[in-house]
C-alpha cells in the first residue's frame, strides 16, 4: 500500500510545484532500496524475545539503514516544492500532509529501531502510534491525494473544492487527535493488546477516541463528495491541473472507451 502512495505523491507534487529537483532516478533507486531492505528487517519486531546479540545488532543496523533511502525520498519531495509555484488544491494538501506525517512516523521508527530503547517501547501504544503515522499518511492520505487528482479525469466533472478541503482538514485533525496522544501513553507504559488500562491514561484515550470517530465519520463525507462528483458538477477539461504531464491529460475527460485510435507519440 505504501509504495503506490509514494508513486501518487511523486506524481502530484511536481504538478503543483515544478520538476523533481534530483530527477526521477533517485526516487527509483530509493524505492528499490526500501523494498529490498524491507525483506531483511523482520526481526526488529522481536528484539525482546531473546535473540542473540549479533542478531539484534544486524537487524538494528539494517532497520536504521532504511532511513537513508527514505530520507532521499523526503528531501526529493521537499526540494521539488522549494521555491516552486505552489497551489494548494485538495490533492496537494493531502500530498503535503503525507510528507509531514510520514516523516513523523519515520522519526518514531528510528527510535524503535534502536534495540536497547525498544525494550521500553515494545508492545506499548508508542508502537501503535508509530505504525499508524506510517500507514495512515503513507497509504490512506496517498490514496485520497490520487483520488482527488484523477477524479476529474475519471468522472468528467470537477469535484467540489470547498468540500474537498473540508474533508482534508477533518481527516488531518481527526488522524492527529487519534494517534498523536498514543505516543505519550506508550512512553508512560500503557501496553497494547490489553482490553483495559490504568485510570491515569483515561484522558489521552478519550482524546484518541474522539479523533478516531472523527476520522472514521469523515470518510463517509468523502464518499458523498465522490458520488456528488460522479452525478454532476462543472465539466472537467482534458487537463484540469497546471503542470500536469502524461498521456492521460491529452485526452478528453472522462477518458473515451478506446483511448487512442492511433498510437500516441511518446517523447
C-alpha positions as CSV (number, residue, x, y, z in Angstrom):
1,X,0.0,0.0,0.0
2,X,2.8,2.4,0.9
3,X,4.8,2.1,-2.4
4,X,1.8,3.0,-4.6
5,X,1.2,6.0,-2.3
6,X,4.9,7.0,-2.9
7,X,4.1,6.9,-6.7
8,X,1.0,9.0,-6.3
9,X,2.7,11.7,-4.2
10,X,5.7,11.7,-6.6
11,X,3.2,12.4,-9.5
12,X,1.1,15.1,-7.7
13,X,3.9,17.2,-6.1
14,X,5.6,18.1,-9.5
15,X,2.2,19.0,-10.9
16,X,1.7,21.7,-8.3
17,X,5.3,22.9,-8.0
18,X,7.9,22.0,-10.6
19,X,10.1,19.2,-11.9
20,X,11.7,16.9,-9.3
21,X,14.9,18.7,-8.3
22,X,17.0,15.5,-8.4
23,X,15.1,13.8,-11.2
24,X,13.2,10.5,-11.1
25,X,16.3,8.3,-11.0
26,X,17.0,8.9,-7.3
27,X,13.4,8.2,-6.5
28,X,13.5,4.8,-8.3
29,X,16.7,3.8,-6.6
30,X,15.4,4.9,-3.2
31,X,12.1,3.0,-3.7
32,X,14.0,-0.1,-4.8
33,X,16.3,0.2,-1.8
34,X,13.4,0.4,0.6
35,X,11.8,-2.6,-1.0
36,X,15.0,-4.6,-0.7
37,X,15.8,-3.6,2.9
38,X,12.2,-4.4,4.0
39,X,12.9,-8.1,3.4
40,X,15.8,-8.2,5.9
41,X,14.5,-6.2,8.9
42,X,11.7,-8.5,10.1
43,X,13.3,-9.3,13.4
44,X,13.1,-5.7,14.6
45,X,9.7,-6.9,15.9
46,X,11.4,-9.4,18.1
47,X,14.2,-7.6,20.0
48,X,12.8,-8.7,23.3
49,X,12.4,-12.4,22.6
50,X,16.0,-13.3,23.4
51,X,17.6,-13.4,20.0
52,X,21.5,-13.3,20.1
53,X,23.3,-10.0,20.4
54,X,24.7,-10.4,16.9
55,X,21.2,-10.8,15.5
56,X,19.9,-7.8,17.4
57,X,22.8,-5.6,16.1
58,X,22.3,-6.8,12.5
59,X,18.5,-6.1,12.5
60,X,19.0,-2.8,14.3
61,X,21.5,-1.5,11.8
62,X,19.5,-2.9,8.8
63,X,16.4,-1.1,10.1
64,X,18.3,2.2,10.7
65,X,19.7,1.9,7.2
66,X,16.2,2.2,5.7
67,X,16.2,5.8,6.9
68,X,18.8,6.7,4.2
69,X,16.7,5.9,1.1
70,X,13.6,7.2,2.9
71,X,15.4,10.4,3.6
72,X,16.3,10.7,-0.1
73,X,12.6,10.5,-1.0
74,X,11.6,13.1,1.6
75,X,14.3,15.5,0.6
76,X,13.4,15.0,-3.1
77,X,9.7,15.8,-2.4
78,X,10.6,18.9,-0.2
79,X,13.3,20.2,-2.6
80,X,10.8,19.8,-5.5
81,X,8.4,22.1,-3.7
82,X,11.1,24.5,-2.6
83,X,10.7,27.8,-4.5
84,X,8.1,26.2,-6.6
85,X,4.9,27.8,-7.8
86,X,2.6,26.0,-5.3
87,X,-1.1,26.0,-5.3
88,X,-2.9,24.2,-2.5
89,X,-5.8,22.4,-4.1
90,X,-7.1,19.3,-2.3
91,X,-4.7,16.8,-3.9
92,X,-1.7,18.9,-2.9
93,X,-2.9,19.3,0.6
94,X,-3.1,15.6,1.1
95,X,0.3,15.2,-0.6
96,X,2.0,17.7,1.7
97,X,0.3,16.2,4.7
98,X,1.6,12.8,3.6
99,X,5.2,14.1,3.6
100,X,4.9,15.7,7.0
101,X,3.0,13.0,8.8
102,X,5.0,10.1,7.2
103,X,8.2,11.8,8.3
104,X,6.9,11.9,11.9
105,X,6.3,8.2,11.6
106,X,9.8,7.7,10.3
107,X,11.3,9.5,13.3
108,X,9.5,7.3,15.8
109,X,10.6,4.3,13.7
110,X,14.2,5.3,14.2
111,X,13.5,5.3,18.0
112,X,12.0,1.9,17.8
113,X,14.9,0.6,15.6
114,X,17.4,1.1,18.5
115,X,17.3,-2.2,20.2
116,X,18.1,-1.0,23.8
117,X,15.4,1.7,23.6
118,X,12.9,-0.8,22.0
119,X,13.0,-2.8,25.3
120,X,11.0,0.1,26.8
121,X,8.8,0.9,23.8
122,X,8.0,-2.7,22.8
123,X,4.3,-3.7,22.9
124,X,3.2,-0.3,24.1
125,X,1.0,2.2,22.4
126,X,4.1,4.1,21.2
127,X,4.4,1.3,18.6
128,X,0.7,1.7,17.7
129,X,1.3,5.5,17.2
130,X,4.3,4.8,15.1
131,X,2.8,2.4,12.6
132,X,-0.4,4.4,12.2
133,X,1.7,7.5,11.4
134,X,3.4,5.4,8.7
135,X,0.4,3.6,7.4
136,X,-2.4,6.2,7.5
137,X,-0.5,9.0,5.8
138,X,1.6,6.5,3.8
139,X,-1.4,4.7,2.3
140,X,-4.7,6.4,3.0
141,X,-3.6,10.0,2.5
142,X,-1.8,8.9,-0.7
143,X,-5.0,7.3,-1.9
144,X,-7.0,10.4,-1.1
145,X,-4.5,12.6,-2.9
146,X,-4.5,10.4,-6.0
147,X,-8.4,10.1,-5.9
148,X,-8.9,13.9,-5.9
149,X,-6.1,14.3,-8.5
150,X,-7.6,11.9,-11.1
151,X,-11.3,12.2,-10.1
152,X,-12.0,14.8,-12.8
153,X,-10.4,12.5,-15.4
154,X,-12.5,9.5,-14.2
155,X,-15.8,11.2,-14.0
156,X,-15.6,14.2,-16.4
157,X,-16.7,16.5,-13.6
158,X,-14.8,18.7,-11.2
159,X,-15.3,17.8,-7.6
160,X,-16.4,20.5,-5.1
161,X,-13.1,22.1,-4.0
162,X,-14.6,23.5,-0.8
163,X,-15.9,20.1,0.3
164,X,-12.6,18.5,-0.7
165,X,-10.6,20.9,1.6
166,X,-13.1,20.4,4.4
167,X,-12.6,16.6,4.0
168,X,-8.8,17.1,4.2
169,X,-8.9,19.3,7.4
170,X,-11.3,17.0,9.2
171,X,-9.2,14.0,8.2
172,X,-5.9,15.7,9.2
173,X,-7.2,16.9,12.6
174,X,-9.0,13.6,13.3
175,X,-6.0,11.5,12.4
176,X,-3.6,13.5,14.7
177,X,-6.1,13.6,17.5
178,X,-6.5,9.8,17.3
179,X,-2.8,8.8,17.1
180,X,-0.5,11.5,18.5
181,X,-1.6,11.1,22.1
182,X,-0.7,7.4,21.8
183,X,3.0,8.4,21.8
184,X,2.5,9.8,25.3
185,X,0.6,6.9,26.9
186,X,3.0,4.5,25.2
187,X,6.1,6.2,26.7
188,X,4.2,6.2,30.0
189,X,3.9,2.4,29.8
190,X,0.4,1.7,28.5
191,X,0.5,-1.8,26.9
192,X,-1.2,-2.6,23.6
193,X,-3.4,-5.6,23.1
194,X,-4.8,-5.2,26.6
195,X,-8.5,-4.6,26.8
196,X,-8.3,-2.4,30.0
197,X,-5.9,0.3,31.1
198,X,-5.0,2.3,34.2
199,X,-7.1,5.3,35.0
200,X,-4.1,7.6,34.5
201,X,-4.4,7.0,30.7
202,X,-8.1,7.8,30.5
203,X,-7.8,11.5,29.4
204,X,-5.5,10.8,26.5
205,X,-7.6,7.7,25.5
206,X,-10.7,9.9,25.4
207,X,-8.9,12.4,23.0
208,X,-7.8,9.4,20.9
209,X,-11.4,8.0,20.8
210,X,-12.8,11.4,19.7
211,X,-10.2,11.7,17.0
212,X,-10.8,8.1,15.8
213,X,-14.6,8.6,15.5
214,X,-14.0,11.9,13.8
215,X,-11.6,10.4,11.3
216,X,-13.8,7.5,10.5
217,X,-17.0,9.5,10.1
218,X,-15.2,11.9,7.8
219,X,-14.7,9.2,5.3
220,X,-18.4,8.9,4.8
221,X,-18.2,12.5,3.9
222,X,-15.6,11.6,1.3
223,X,-18.0,9.0,-0.2
224,X,-20.6,11.8,-0.5
225,X,-18.1,14.0,-2.4
226,X,-17.2,11.2,-4.8
227,X,-20.9,10.4,-5.5
228,X,-21.7,14.1,-5.9
229,X,-18.8,14.4,-8.4
230,X,-20.0,11.3,-10.4
231,X,-23.5,12.6,-10.6
232,X,-22.6,16.1,-11.8
233,X,-20.6,19.2,-11.4
234,X,-18.7,21.7,-13.6
235,X,-17.3,19.9,-16.7
236,X,-13.7,18.9,-16.3
237,X,-11.3,19.9,-19.1
238,X,-8.8,17.5,-20.5
239,X,-6.1,19.0,-18.4
240,X,-7.6,20.4,-15.2
241,X,-4.2,20.9,-13.4
242,X,-1.5,23.3,-14.5
243,X,1.8,21.5,-14.9
244,X,0.2,18.0,-15.2
245,X,2.0,15.8,-17.7
246,X,1.3,12.4,-19.1
247,X,-0.8,10.9,-21.8
248,X,-3.9,10.8,-19.6
249,X,-4.0,14.7,-19.7
250,X,-4.0,14.7,-23.5
251,X,-7.4,13.0,-23.9
252,X,-10.9,14.3,-23.0
253,X,-12.4,13.9,-19.6
254,X,-13.7,11.3,-18.9
255,X,-11.4,9.2,-20.9
256,X,-13.1,7.6,-24.0
257,X,-13.6,3.8,-24.1
258,X,-10.9,3.5,-26.8
259,X,-8.3,5.9,-25.5
260,X,-6.3,6.3,-28.7
261,X,-7.4,5.5,-32.2
262,X,-3.7,5.8,-33.3
263,X,-0.7,5.2,-31.1
264,X,0.4,8.5,-29.4
265,X,3.9,9.9,-29.9
266,X,5.8,9.5,-26.6
267,X,8.8,11.8,-26.3
